Amino acid sequence: MAVVPHATVSAIEVLPEDAHNARLLAQAHPRDWHNPVPRNPYNLVVIGAGPAGLIAAAGAAGLGARVALVERHLMGGDCLNYGCVPSKALLRCATAWADVRDARHYGVRHHGDLQVDFGAIMERLRRLRADLSANDAVQRFTALGVDVFLGHGRFTSPRTLNVEGQTLAFARAVIATGSHAGVPPIAGLAESGYLTNESIFALTERPQRLGVIGGGPIGCELAQALQRLGSQVVLLEADAHLLPREDAEAAAIVHQVLGRDGTSYGRGKDCRGGNAWSTQDCTLH
């Protein structure tokens, strides 16, 4: 495949800098990658290399279409980097600890000082993520016949897209850019050094105390995992109960389990102050 001389894409950073994240970057955003010369016109341009974009690109290429795939950050999107893979790796470790903690209920006795090695847990998470990154790698999709362009895509006309100074002409486009965590307008939050799902998996040390804003599935699983691993977690949800999109009876079971693990819970509209969030008058359980 022809390449543009000196058209190396911008490097990105994944923390912490270790062998596992170096391996992830080599697959998901290679530092030495050169974007190909566009093979215009494309039958399909896909913007975003998360699960939806990868499936669209691979499927269309498998049917014989000429496909360009554009990603400005990491191949694999949220699922590989900030969602399904790292969160389930963390949950598995938290579940293992809870099984040990509760083993006496099943007639299993253990003696001695059992400890959680949070650094080792997070290293395992990074290792598993790097292992799985080969499935979403730039090299894999290039081998499938997809032209992969790393960089920011910008529409310049109804049938053209600019990526790092190159113009891609296309017949159809798929926009699969995903989403980011919404940051609530809480006074002082910006100065606090808050975490989101895009930064929490870079932790190497366990936070002693953690407030989780949002009692949906992501908030609940992160709250439970970190509480079980030794953090003191307060989970805040503005609706009447956790998991507001689920049946109240099912949400009540989750609430009970979280409470049994020691998670505090702030609930109800009393957690809002005007148009901004406030925890001052929250009811904690």
C-alpha positions in Angstrom: 0.0 0.0 0.0 1.4 3.4 -0.9 2.0 5.9 1.9 2.5 9.6 2.1 6.1 10.4 3.0 6.5 11.9 6.5 2.7 11.7 7.1 3.2 10.0 10.5 0.1 10.5 12.7 0.2 12.4 16.0 1.2 10.3 19.0 -1.2 9.9 21.9 -0.6 9.0 25.5 -2.0 6.1 27.5 -1.1 6.1 31.2 0.6 4.6 33.0 3.5 4.2 30.7 4.3 0.5 31.0 4.9 -2.5 28.8 1.2 -3.4 28.6 0.1 0.0 27.5 2.9 0.2 25.0 1.6 -3.0 23.5 -1.9 -1.6 23.5 -0.7 1.5 21.6 1.2 -0.6 19.1 -2.1 -2.2 18.2 -4.6 0.6 18.7 -2.6 3.7 17.7 0.9 2.8 16.4 3.4 5.6 16.9 5.0 4.9 13.5 1.8 4.6 11.6 1.6 6.4 8.2 -1.9 7.0 6.8 -2.3 5.5 3.3 -2.7 7.5 0.1 -6.6 7.7 -0.3 -8.0 5.3 -2.9 -10.8 7.6 -3.9 -13.6 7.3 -4.3 -14.6 5.0 -1.4 -17.9 3.2 -1.3 -17.9 3.7 2.5 -16.1 5.9 5.0 -16.6 5.0 8.6 -15.8 7.6 11.3 -15.0 6.0 14.6 -13.3 2.7 15.3 -15.3 1.5 18.2 -17.5 -1.7 18.1 -20.1 -0.2 15.7 -17.5 1.3 13.4 -15.3 -1.8 13.3 -18.2 -4.0 12.5 -19.4 -1.7 9.7 -16.0 -1.4 8.2 -15.2 -5.2 8.3 -18.6 -6.1 7.1 -18.5 -3.8 4.1 -15.0 -4.8 3.2 -16.0 -8.4 3.4 -18.7 -7.7 0.8 -16.1 -6.2 -1.6 -16.6 -2.5 -0.8 -13.7 0.0 -0.8 -13.7 1.1 2.8 -11.9 3.8 4.8 -11.9 3.8 8.6 -11.1 7.0 10.5 -10.1 7.0 14.2 -8.6 10.0 16.0 -7.8 8.1 19.3 -7.6 4.4 20.0 -8.9 1.6 17.8 -11.5 -0.4 19.7 -13.2 2.6 21.2 -14.8 2.6 24.6 -15.4 -1.2 24.7 -11.7 -2.1 24.5 -10.2 0.9 26.2 -12.6 2.3 28.8 -15.7 0.1 28.9 -16.4 -3.6 28.7 -12.9 -5.0 28.8 -11.3 -3.0 31.6 -14.4 -2.8 33.7 -15.1 -6.5 33.6 -11.4 -7.2 34.4 -11.8 -5.1 37.5 -15.1 -6.6 38.4 -13.7 -10.1 38.2 -11.0 -9.2 40.8 -13.6 -7.6 43.1 -15.7 -10.7 42.8 -12.8 -12.9 43.6 -12.1 -10.9 46.8 -15.8 -11.0 47.8 -15.8 -14.8 47.4 -12.8 -15.1 49.7 -14.4 -12.6 52.2 -17.6 -14.6 52.3 -16.1 -18.1 52.1 -17.0 -18.8 55.7 -20.7 -18.9 54.6 -19.8 -22.0 52.6 -17.8 -23.8 55.3 -14.4 -22.6 54.0 -12.1 -21.3 56.7 -9.0 -19.2 55.9 -6.3 -18.0 58.3 -3.8 -15.2 58.1 -3.8 -11.7 56.8 -5.5 -11.5 53.4 -4.8 -8.3 51.4 -5.9 -6.7 48.2 -3.0 -5.8 45.9 -4.6 -2.9 44.0 -1.5 -2.3 41.8 -1.4 -6.0 40.7 -5.2 -5.9 40.0 -4.7 -2.8 37.7 -1.7 -4.4 36.0 -3.7 -7.5 35.2 -6.4 -5.2 33.8 -3.9 -3.5 31.5 -2.4 -6.9 30.5 -5.7 -8.3 29.5 -6.7 -5.2 27.6 -3.4 -5.3 25.6 -3.9 -9.0 24.9 -7.4 -8.3 23.4 -6.3 -5.3 21.5 -5.1 -7.5 18.6 -8.7 -8.1 17.7 -9.3 -4.4 17.0 -5.8 -3.5 15.8 -4.9 -1.2 12.9 -2.9 -4.1 11.3 -5.8 -6.5 11.5 -8.2 -4.1 9.7 -5.6 -3.3 7.1 -5.3 -7.0 6.4 -9.0 -7.1 5.9 -8.6 -4.6 3.1 -9.7 -1.5 5.0 -7.7 1.7 4.6 -7.2 2.9 8.2 -6.6 6.7 8.7 -5.6 7.8 12.2 -6.5 11.4 12.9 -9.3 13.9 13.2 -11.9 13.7 10.4 -13.8 16.7 9.2 -16.5 16.9 6.5 -15.6 19.4 3.8 -18.5 18.7 1.5 -21.5 16.2 1.3 -19.1 13.7 -0.3 -15.6 14.5 1.0 -13.8 14.2 4.4 -10.5 15.7 5.4 -8.2 13.6 7.6 -4.8 15.1 8.6 -4.7 17.1 5.3 -5.8 14.3 3.0 -9.2 14.3 1.3 -11.3 11.1 1.2 -14.1 11.1 -1.4 -17.0 8.7 -0.6 -20.4 7.6 -1.7 -21.7 6.8 1.8 -20.5 7.6 5.4 -21.2 6.0 8.7 -20.8 8.2 11.8 -20.0 6.0 14.8 -18.2 8.4 17.1 -19.6 7.1 20.3 -20.0 9.3 23.4 -18.2 10.8 26.4 -19.1 11.0 30.1 -21.1 14.1 30.9 -19.5 16.3 33.5 -22.1 17.9 35.8 -21.8 21.6 36.7 -20.6 21.1 40.3 -18.7 24.0 41.8 -15.1 23.0 42.4 -15.3 19.8 40.4 -12.8 20.9 37.8 -10.3 21.7 40.4 -10.8 18.4 42.2 -9.0 16.3 39.6 -12.1 14.1 38.9 -12.1 10.8 37.1 -14.3 9.5 34.3 -14.5 6.1 32.7 -11.8 7.3 30.4 -9.3 8.0 33.2 -10.2 5.7 36.1 -8.5 2.7 34.6 -5.2 4.5 34.6 -5.1 4.3 38.5 -2.2 2.5 40.0 -3.1 3.3 43.6 -6.4 2.6 45.3 -8.3 5.8 46.2 -9.2 5.9 49.9 -12.5 7.7 49.3 -14.5 8.0 46.1 -17.8 9.7 45.1 -19.5 8.1 42.1 -22.0 10.5 40.4 -24.6 8.5 38.5 -26.3 5.3 39.6 -26.7 3.7 36.2 -25.0 0.4 35.3 -21.5 1.9 34.9 -21.7 3.8 38.2 -23.0 0.8 40.1 -20.4 -1.6 38.8 -17.5 0.8 39.5 -18.9 1.7 42.9 -19.2 -2.0 43.9 -15.8 -3.0 42.5 -13.9 -0.2 44.3 -15.9 -0.6 47.5 -15.1 -4.3 47.6 -11.4 -3.6 46.9 -11.1 -1.2 49.9 -12.2 2.3 48.9 -15.0 4.0 50.8 -17.5 4.8 48.1 -20.5 7.1 48.1 -22.9 6.6 45.1 -25.0 9.5 44.1 -28.1 9.3 41.9 -30.7 12.1 41.3 -33.6 9.8 40.5 -35.8 8.0 43.0 -33.7 4.8 42.9 -30.5 3.3 41.5 -30.7 2.0 37.9 -33.6 4.3 37.1 -34.2 2.7 33.7 -34.7 -0.7 35.2 -37.6 -2.2 37.2 -37.7 -0.8 40.7 -37.7 -4.4 42.2 -34.5 -5.2 40.3 -32.9 -1.9 41.3 -33.8 -2.6 45.0 -31.8 -5.9 44.9 -28.8 -4.0 43.5 -29.2 -1.4 46.2 -29.3 -4.0 48.9 -26.2 -5.8 47.6 -24.3 -2.5 47.4 -25.3 -1.6 50.9 -24.1 -5.0 52.2 -20.7 -4.3 50.7 -20.6 -1.0 52.6 -21.4 1.5 49.8 -23.1 4.7 50.9 -25.9 6.0 48.7 -27.2 9.5 48.1 -30.7 9.5 46.5 -33.6 11.6 45.4 -34.1 15.1 44.0 -32.7 16.5 47.3 -29.3 15.8 45.6 -29.8 18.7 43.2 -29.4 22.4 44.0 -31.1 24.5 41.3 -29.4 23.7 38.0 -26.3 22.4 39.7 -25.5 19.2 41.6 -25.1 19.5 45.4 -24.3 16.8 47.9 -24.8 19.0 50.9 -28.4 17.9 51.6 -28.2 14.4 50.2 -29.7 11.6 52.2 -27.0 8.9 52.6 -27.8 5.3 53.3 
